[in-house]
């Protein structure tokens, strides 16, 4: 799930670059994605005190019907683009 953490970080940075440093509205993760994300965060520097409902100042929501998206400042959903390696 470390790759989810990294892709979320990359998403925020790319959003800043494309939107004059505006923050995305939120991330929406499935319960399984969020559990993995939370585990990764808690294993990091902040430990059990980590706020797993926020990523770089962006709210993280959990929804059964989610597909792992970032909601941009304008309300559009941004999905991770596939790379050549996967």
Secondary structure, 3 states (H helix, E strand, C coil): CHHHHHHHHHHHHHHHHHCCCCCCCEEEECHHHHHHHHHHHHCCCCHHHCCCCEECCEEEEECCCCCCEEECCCCCEECCCCCCCC
